[in-house]
Amino acid sequence: MPVVMALRNPDLKEHHWDDINEMIGQKLDIHEEGFTLQNLIDMNVTQFNEQIVAKGVEATGQAKLGNQLQNLEDNWKIIQFVTKTYKEKDNCFILGGAEDMYTYLDEGLAEINMILGNRFVKIMRSKADKVKKELTLLSTAVEEWFEVQKQWCYLENIFSGGSIKQQLPDESKIFEQVNKTFLQLNTKANRNPQALKFIRATPNIVDMLKKLNADLERINNKLNLYVESKRMIFPRFYFLSQEDLI
């Protein structure tokens, strides 16, 4: 009988049994010693056949979805930031593995969105929402982080020299602060590479990285104006790259 198979479903949890008991208006315990099919018939449980079978389907669907969500969380526990030494300098790190991280994030966000779109998600929605929030935060942080790194690598080559510091003293000071914050962040990632754990321990990371990007963009704009002023005075400088001119 379908109702018997549904009641024997190992995925039925306590809250499912509470729903079934409320449905039939009495306490049902099929694991009770001596419980038989006749007991079900005497309790008129068979009249709730469709509802109980549906509850079994729900329990199985929730169990599968819960396992999928748990597997997603477990997988992210082992995904780490990859750092590498910059220009063979001691204790100077930058992020690597951009392509792999973007792939992990795309796959993770696609999977959590699929979980959230499942009809059985209700009972685990708060947990799934938390996972999506953390993956979204991590995705935004990684995007901002690599943009900071791109700008920093370019400007570090320029501001590591002495001449530009004299020409752009204010921007030089800003870069020094950006440089300090950026390298500290990378060192932290090197020491604590587990991605989600890092994000949880650094809740303001996106705002921090956005400020670094804004500061670096400001520096770069000022640098462009400085170079353009030199070219206007000496037109032959138009044949030189910005790096060579500086």
C-alpha positions in Angstrom: 0.0 0.0 0.0 1.4 3.5 -0.9 0.5 4.9 2.5 2.5 2.1 4.3 5.5 2.8 2.1 5.1 6.6 2.8 5.0 6.0 6.5 8.1 3.9 6.4 10.1 6.6 4.6 13.4 7.1 6.5 13.4 10.8 5.5 10.4 11.5 7.7 11.6 13.8 10.5 9.8 14.8 13.7 8.1 17.8 12.1 6.7 15.6 9.4 5.3 13.2 12.0 3.8 16.2 13.8 2.1 17.2 10.5 0.8 13.7 9.9 -0.5 13.3 13.5 -2.3 16.7 13.2 -3.7 15.5 9.8 -5.2 12.3 11.1 -6.2 13.8 14.5 -4.4 11.2 16.6 -0.9 10.0 17.6 0.6 7.5 15.1 3.7 5.5 16.0 4.4 2.8 13.4 7.5 1.8 15.3 5.5 0.8 18.4 5.8 -2.9 19.2 3.0 -4.9 17.8 1.9 -2.2 15.4 0.3 -3.7 12.2 -1.5 -2.8 9.1 -4.7 -3.5 10.9 -3.9 -0.7 13.3 -3.7 1.7 10.4 -7.1 0.5 9.1 -8.7 0.7 12.5 -7.4 4.3 12.8 -8.9 5.2 9.4 -5.4 6.3 8.3 -6.0 5.1 4.8 -8.5 7.9 4.1 -5.5 10.2 4.3 -3.5 8.2 1.7 -2.8 11.1 -0.7 -1.9 13.6 1.9 0.5 11.1 3.7 2.1 10.1 0.4 2.6 13.8 -0.4 4.2 14.3 3.0 6.6 11.4 2.2 7.5 13.0 -1.1 8.1 16.3 0.7 10.3 14.6 3.2 12.4 13.0 0.5 12.7 16.2 -1.4 13.8 18.1 1.6 16.3 15.5 2.5 17.9 15.6 -0.9 17.9 19.4 -0.9 19.4 19.5 2.6 22.2 17.1 1.5 22.9 19.3 -1.5 23.1 22.4 0.6 25.4 20.7 3.1 27.7 19.5 0.3 27.9 23.0 -1.0 28.9 24.3 2.4 31.4 21.5 2.9 33.0 22.2 -0.5 33.4 25.9 0.3 35.2 24.9 3.6 38.2 23.7 1.5 38.3 26.5 -1.1 41.1 28.8 -0.4 42.7 32.0 -1.6 45.9 31.4 -3.6 48.6 33.9 -2.8 52.1 34.2 -4.4 55.2 36.2 -3.7 55.4 39.5 -5.5 58.7 40.2 -7.3 60.4 37.7 -5.0 60.0 40.2 -2.1 59.9 38.7 1.4 56.5 38.9 3.0 55.0 40.7 0.0 52.1 38.8 -1.5 49.5 39.2 -4.2 46.5 37.0 -5.1 46.7 34.4 -7.7 44.3 31.8 -9.1 41.7 34.3 -10.3 40.3 32.1 -13.0 39.7 29.2 -10.6 38.2 31.4 -7.9 35.8 33.0 -10.4 34.8 29.5 -11.6 34.1 28.3 -8.0 32.0 31.4 -7.3 30.0 31.1 -10.5 29.3 27.4 -9.8 28.5 28.1 -6.2 26.1 30.9 -6.8 24.4 29.0 -9.6 23.9 26.0 -7.2 22.6 28.1 -4.3 20.2 29.9 -6.6 18.9 26.5 -7.8 18.5 25.4 -4.2 16.6 28.6 -3.3 14.3 28.0 -6.3 13.4 24.5 -5.2 9.8 24.0 -3.9 11.1 22.1 -0.9 13.5 24.9 0.3 11.1 26.5 2.9 12.3 24.6 5.9 16.0 25.5 5.2 15.5 28.9 3.5 17.2 30.9 6.3 20.3 28.7 6.0 20.3 28.8 2.2 19.9 32.6 2.3 22.9 32.9 4.6 25.0 30.8 2.2 24.0 33.0 -0.7 24.7 36.2 1.2 28.2 35.0 2.0 29.0 33.8 -1.5 27.7 37.0 -2.9 29.8 39.0 -0.5 32.8 36.9 -1.4 32.2 37.3 -5.1 32.0 41.1 -4.8 35.1 41.2 -2.6 37.1 39.1 -5.0 36.1 41.3 -8.0 37.1 44.4 -6.1 40.3 42.8 -4.8 41.6 41.8 -8.2 40.8 45.3 -9.5 42.8 46.8 -6.6 45.6 44.5 -7.4 45.6 45.4 -11.1 45.9 49.1 -10.3 48.3 48.6 -7.5 50.7 46.5 -9.6 50.8 49.3 -12.2 51.2 52.2 -9.7 53.7 50.3 -7.5 56.2 50.2 -10.4 55.9 54.0 -10.7 55.8 55.1 -7.1 58.6 52.8 -6.1 60.9 55.3 -7.7 61.9 58.6 -6.1 61.3 61.2 -8.8 57.5 60.9 -9.0 57.2 61.3 -5.2 58.6 64.7 -5.5 56.3 65.7 -8.3 53.1 64.3 -6.8 53.7 64.3 -3.0 50.0 64.2 -2.0 49.3 61.2 -4.2 52.5 59.6 -3.0 51.2 59.7 0.5 47.9 58.3 -0.5 49.6 55.5 -2.3 51.7 54.7 0.7 48.6 54.2 2.8 46.9 52.1 0.1 50.1 50.1 -0.3 50.2 49.4 3.5 46.5 48.3 3.7 46.7 46.2 0.5 49.8 44.3 1.5 48.4 43.7 5.0 45.2 42.3 3.5 47.2 40.0 1.3 49.4 38.8 4.2 46.3 38.0 6.1 45.0 36.0 3.2 48.3 34.2 3.0 48.1 33.2 6.7 44.3 32.5 6.7 43.5 31.3 3.2 40.1 29.6 3.7 37.9 31.9 1.7 34.6 32.0 3.5 36.2 32.0 6.9 38.3 35.0 5.8 35.2 36.8 4.7 33.4 36.1 7.9 36.3 37.5 9.9 36.5 40.6 7.7 32.9 41.9 7.3 33.9 45.3 6.1 36.2 44.0 3.3 34.1 45.2 0.4 33.9 48.8 1.7 37.7 48.6 2.4 38.5 47.4 -1.1 36.1 49.9 -2.8 37.9 52.7 -0.9 41.3 51.4 -2.1 40.0 51.3 -5.6 38.7 54.8 -5.4 42.1 56.1 -4.0 44.1 54.3 -6.7 41.8 55.7 -9.4 42.3 59.2 -8.0 46.0 58.7 -8.0 46.0 57.4 -11.5 43.9 60.3 -12.7 46.3 62.8 -11.2 49.2 60.9 -12.7 47.6 61.1 -16.1 47.2 64.9 -15.7 50.8 65.2 -14.7 52.0 63.3 -17.7 49.7 65.2 -20.1 51.1 68.5 -18.8 54.6 67.3 -19.6 53.6 66.3 -23.1 52.1 69.7 -23.8 55.4 71.3 -22.9 57.5 68.8 -24.7 55.5 67.4 -27.7 58.1 64.8 -28.4 57.0 63.1 -25.2 53.9 61.9 -27.0 56.1 59.3 -28.6 57.0 57.9 -25.2 54.9 55.6 -23.1 53.7 56.8 -19.7 56.0 54.5 -17.9 59.0 55.6 -19.9 58.1 59.3 -19.5 57.8 59.0 -15.7 
